[in-house]
Amino acid sequence: MARRGRSGMASEAAATLAALLTEYKERSGLSYEQLGRKVHSSRSTVHRYCTGRNVPATFAPIEAIATVCGASREDLAKLYRVWERADLGETPVPEPLVIPDTDAVEPHRRRPLTHIALVVVLAAVLLAGGAVATPPDRQAQVTAPAVQAAMWTNAPRTLDPEFVGVTTNSNTGLMPTFRVGSVRLWNTRTRWQNLEPARGQYDWKTLERLVTGARGAGFPVALTFGGTPSWASPNSPKSVYTDDSRTGPPDDLADWERFVRAVVEQYRGRIDAYELWDMANHQDFFSGSMAGLVEMTRRASQVIKSADSAATVVCPSMGELWDPAAFEGFRRFAKLGGYDHCDAAAMKLAPRNDSDPPETMLPLAQEIEKVLQEAGAGIRLWSTGSAYDVNRQRPVDEDRGAQHAVRFFLSGLYAQYRRMYFYNWGSAKIPIVLQPAGGPHTKAARHVERLHTWLSGSRIHSCGQGRAAGLPDHLWQCRFDQGGKDFLIWWTIDRSERIPAARGATSAEDLDGRSTLVEPGADVTVTGSPILLKLG
């Protein structure tokens, strides 16, 4: 973008931005070096931002520093407005792009403008959406954020029965007591380090308990790999987990192949899918090169297909894709042909915060699709997780949590993903709780179960929103058929609207199971809690 001299409003805003960052830093008690380590940057870079010597080209570094210092959502919104003005000023020394990739030698290049635009636009969308839960009786007064997504119409496609999935974070062997389509195992003490604590010595107790529980409940199982054992990569950094697992690839890839083969042979026909790494474009989870990750993917895929040809191979998941550096790691994996070796691609397609409308992830889905098209990777897409900091986010109130949990899956349908895993089941320390392990399920869980029932055995035809799709303003719609009968699912983004019912609508059903007849020409109330319209 064109830049003017650091004077006037831009200069004042830059000074204000630096003063705010310094205030948050001093309040946190962290040193520049400590901050740098926590946001995966250098001490000098953080110092330049806090003293006003530099204004970063994207908001992401400012957000990361402020968040580590304990800034609130209101603080972040204020920072964004100040950064937006300061960004008009001259940045004296452009910051190089740091990609979590140890692949060799390629000159640092300026971040693609599409990535800069992505972060800026999405940040603006999220700020417009707000993060404060609104009581149901005030819903009609909420101004919905301006989220746009292209409409689409395809030949009818049968939805995978596993589409409505959850990631289980409990290693008890207990499973959801409400119906979903599938479960994914992660944060269950089933990392590589846990399953093979010493070379060639396997401990299946926890995984056996989980797989037995899932199969007994009728849930197909996806197992996620990650956490290199310390014996296999002793000199690589420790992971964020307390089991001494490492982030680097194994020193000898033969160890990796042998481990994958042992798991698949042990669970042939009982584990349905293997996700080859979690958050593989983030240094805290995988610190090797993207080229090395592609080779690990290729080898693991060959092993899995030879040991269990019916199993689905899912490429390593890519997360934190709102961040340009993480996005670039994903782009590099795609460019190097990583997706040539898998049946599905795993993305952490989710809002930046669970309190944000799920539809705000759709612009990111479009950017992901562009990268895959550029790489010639025609592949099914799965969403297998949430934001890295989900456990530190604030709780979402019951009604909004239930709405957002359901619309997470509907937004995934809109983005044409084949499987969506809600994060998570089993924990009570997340913003939207479905069911603590062994505890009662919540309204969000009941509504997810109802959506699963609505979608079971159906085919999807199209999705669209607003005037561009020939619909009323603010209305979101997906069209399905089931057993020869058509139906629609309607919703808005956190607002209430009276909308004329679709032509041919005979009844409307809400997520609590209440059904009402619809008279020809009558209006129906549409809110952030989706409804199903049956067509005669």
C-alpha positions, -999 to 999 in steps of 0.1 A, spaced: 0 0 0 12 36 -6 25 52 25 30 88 36 55 104 60 52 97 97 35 130 105 1 143 115 -26 117 124 -5 87 114 24 98 136 1 105 166 -16 72 162 18 54 160 28 71 192 -5 61 209 -1 25 197 34 23 212 22 38 245 -6 13 247 16 -16 240 41 -4 266 14 0 292 2 -36 286 38 -49 287 45 -31 320 12 -43 335 21 -79 325 56 -78 342 71 -95 312 104 -86 297 109 -79 260 128 -112 257 100 -131 275 74 -115 252 94 -124 222 95 -161 231 58 -162 238 48 -146 205 75 -164 185 93 -133 176 126 -116 185 133 -94 215 143 -65 192 111 -68 171 89 -66 202 110 -37 215 106 -18 182 68 -22 183 65 -11 219 88 20 214 71 31 181 102 26 159 81 2 137 45 -3 129 39 -38 116 22 -43 82 -5 -65 97 -24 -63 130 -15 -99 140 18 -91 158 1 -63 178 -27 -87 187 -4 -114 198 17 -92 220 -13 -76 236 -31 -109 242 0 -124 259 0 -93 282 -36 -99 292 -54 -74 270 -92 -77 269 -114 -78 237 -121 -41 243 -84 -34 245 -78 -53 212 -106 -34 195 -90 -1 206 -56 -12 195 -70 -22 161 -85 12 155 -53 29 165 -31 5 144 -53 12 114 -46 49 116 -9 44 124 -5 20 95 -8 50 72 26 62 84 60 51 70 74 19 85 112 26 85 124 -10 83 102 -37 68 100 -68 90 110 -100 72 84 -128 70 93 -155 95 79 -188 83 79 -218 106 99 -238 81 135 -249 81 135 -256 44 166 -241 30 174 -212 13 149 -190 -2 151 -152 1 126 -136 24 98 -122 3 72 -96 11 40 -111 24 15 -115 -4 -10 -86 -4 -39 -112 -3 -26 -124 30 -23 -89 44 -58 -81 31 -71 -113 46 -59 -105 81 -71 -69 80 -105 -77 65 -112 -106 89 -101 -85 118 -125 -58 108 -153 -83 103 -147 -98 138 -146 -64 154 -179 -55 137 -194 -88 150 -184 -81 186 -177 -107 213 -202 -98 240 -230 -123 244 -265 -107 240 -295 -118 260 -322 -135 239 -348 -108 247 -325 -82 231 -317 -103 200 -338 -82 177 -318 -51 184 -284 -67 175 -267 -54 144 -253 -85 126 -218 -82 112 -214 -78 75 -202 -113 66 -203 -123 29 -199 -157 13 -205 -167 -23 -237 -186 -30 -233 -220 -47 -255 -247 -64 -242 -281 -73 -256 -315 -82 -271 -331 -50 -243 -347 -29 -250 -372 -1 -237 -359 32 -212 -382 49 -228 -398 80 -197 -388 99 -200 -351 91 -212 -339 125 -181 -349 146 -165 -340 179 -129 -341 191 -129 -360 224 -104 -347 250 -110 -373 276 -90 -405 280 -116 -422 302 -131 -442 274 -164 -424 281 -182 -411 250 -209 -385 242 -243 -396 254 -259 -376 226 -258 -386 190 -231 -373 166 -216 -388 135 -179 -395 145 -152 -388 171 -116 -376 168 -90 -385 193 -66 -358 204 -53 -345 238 -62 -380 250 -27 -392 260 -25 -410 227 4 -390 212 33 -409 197 53 -403 229 25 -420 249 20 -449 226 57 -458 221 75 -445 252 106 -465 242 117 -476 208 97 -507 198 78 -509 232 41 -500 228 15 -491 254 -20 -496 240 -40 -493 272 -54 -458 268 -60 -460 231 -76 -494 235 -100 -480 261 -109 -451 238 -114 -471 206 -135 -497 225 -156 -470 240 -162 -453 206 -169 -485 187 -193 -496 215 -212 -463 211 -213 -467 174 -189 -438 166 -164 -440 137 -129 -431 150 -103 -407 136 -69 -408 154 -45 -379 153 -8 -383 154 17 -359 169 42 -355 197 75 -371 187 90 -393 215 121 -378 231 140 -409 223 133 -404 185 143 -367 184 162 -359 216 177 -327 204 146 -310 191 125 -286 212 100 -299 237 64 -296 228 37 -277 248 27 -310 265 41 -323 298 49 -358 285 84 -349 273 73 -352 236 92 -331 210 82 -309 181 109 -321 157 106 -350 132 123 -382 142 160 -384 135 154 -416 116 122 -417 95 123 -455 98 111 -450 134 81 -431 121 72 -457 95 75 -485 121 53 -467 145 26 -459 120 26 -496 108 23 -508 144 -8 -486 151 -26 -495 119 -20 -532 122 -31 -531 159 -63 -512 150 -71 -524 114 -108 -521 109 -114 -503 142 -98 -469 135 -114 -454 104 -91 -425 97 -56 -413 105 -47 -376 107 -10 -375 102 -1 -346 126 -18 -319 146 -12 -282 139 17 -290 117 24 -254 106 29 -242 141 64 -243 158 49 -254 191 36 -286 175 60 -293 145 93 -275 141 106 -295 112 106 -283 75 76 -285 53 96 -306 29 103 -330 57 66 -330 66 57 -339 30 81 -369 31 67 -380 65 32 -377 49 42 -397 19 57 -425 39 29 -427 64 3 -428 36 20 -457 19 22 -476 52 -14 -470 61 -27 -480 27 -7 -512 27 -18 -522 62 -55 -511 60 -66 -501 25 -101 -491 38 -86 -464 62 -88 -427 53 -55 -409 52 -59 -373 64 -30 -349 57 -15 -330 87 -38 -303 100 -30 -267 94 -40 -242 121 -38 -205 131 -44 -197 95 -55 -162 104 -18 -155 109 2 -148 76 32 -168 87 11 -199 96 -8 -195 63 24 -194 44 35 -227 60 2 -242 47 8 -227 13 43 -242 12 31 -277 21 5 -275 -7 31 -262 -32 54 -290 -24 28 -316 -32 19 -327 3 -18 -332 -6 -9 -356 -34 -6 -383 -7 -38 -380 12 -76 -387 9 -85 -356 28 -69 -323 40 -73 -312 76 -78 -275 84 -85 -257 117 -114 -239 101 -130 -221 130 -136 -185 141 -108 -167 158 -128 -168 190 -157 -191 199 -178 -160 207 -174 -147 171 -201 -157 146 -191 -190 130 -198 -174 96 -167 -152 100 -146 -182 91 -160 -183 55 -136 -157 41 -107 -177 54 -122 -208 38 -121 -190 5 -85 -182 9 -77 -218 18 -95 -230 -14 -75 -206 -35 -42 -221 -22 -54 -256 -29 -65 -246 -64 -31 -230 -71 -14 -262 -60 -37 -284 -81 -49 -302 -50 -84 -314 -56 -91 -329 -22 -118 -334 4 -117 -309 33 -121 -316 69 -121 -292 98 -104 -308 128 -100 -282 155 -102 -247 169 -79 -217 177 -47 -224 196 -59 -203 226 -94 -218 228 -88 -229 264 -80 -193 274 -111 -178 258 -141 -165 279 -172 -187 283 -200 -181 259 -235 -179 274 -258 -210 270 -281 -197 243 -254 -181 221 -232 -211 226 -259 -235 214 -265 -213 183 -228 -210 175 -222 -247 180 -249 -256 154 -238 -229 130 -202 -241 131 -214 -272 113 -237 -252 89 -209 -228 81 -188 -259 73 -215 -271 49 -215 -237 34 -178 -239 28 -183 -274 13 -163 -293 40 -169 -330 42 -164 -334 79 -164 -310 109 -150 -318 143 -163 -295 170 -136 -288 197 -143 -304 220 -162 -330 239 -152 -340 274 -139 -307 288 -156 -280 308 -127 -255 304 -137 -242 269 -160 -213 258 -188 -236 244 -192 -267 265 -210 -298 250 -207 -322 278 -180 -328 304 -169 -364 305 -194 -383 327 -215 -351 332 -248 -339 318 -249 -326 282 -257 -290 276 -282 -271 254 -254 -269 228 -251 -307 228 -288 -312 224 -290 -288 195 -260 -304 178 -277 -338 182 -309 -323 166 -289 -310 136 -273 -344 132 -308 -359 131 -319 -333 105 -289 -340 82 -288 -378 85 -294 -395 52 -298 -362 34 -283 -347 2 -272 -311 0 -281 -290 -31 -270 -254 -24 -262 -227 1 -267 -189 -2 -273 -157 17 -291 -124 12 -300 -107 -20 -271 -122 -40 -289 -155 -36 -324 -141 -42 -331 -143 -5 -343 -116 20 -315 -95 36 -297 -112 65 -311 -146 57 -288 -176 53 -300 -208 37 -289 -243 27 -312 -266 7 -314 -304 11 -335 -334 2 -341 -365 23 -361 -395 12 -376 -376 -18 -387 -346 3 -370 -312 1 -362 -291 31 -344 -258 39 -324 -248 69 -327 -210 76 -308 -188 101 -295 -153 106 -263 -140 123 -274 -133 158 -305 -113 151 -343 -119 148 -362 -113 116 -398 -119 104 -394 -134 69 -421 -147 45 -419 -185 45 -404 -202 14 -429 -211 -13 -443 -246 -6 -432 -246 31 -456 -267 52 -440 -267 86 -411 -252 106 -391 -271 133 -368 -256 158 -337 -272 175 -358 -280 206 -380 -302 184 -410 -280 184 -428 -281 150 -455 -256 138 -476 -256 107 -469 -228 81 -499 -213 63 -493 -202 27 -480 -166 26 -473 -166 64 -442 -152 79 -418 -172 101 -394 -159 127 -357 -165 119 -330 -160 145 -294 -171 152 -309 -205 162 -315 -223 128 -349 -237 119 -358 -264 94 -386 -257 68 -402 -287 53 -414 -282 17 -445 -299 4 
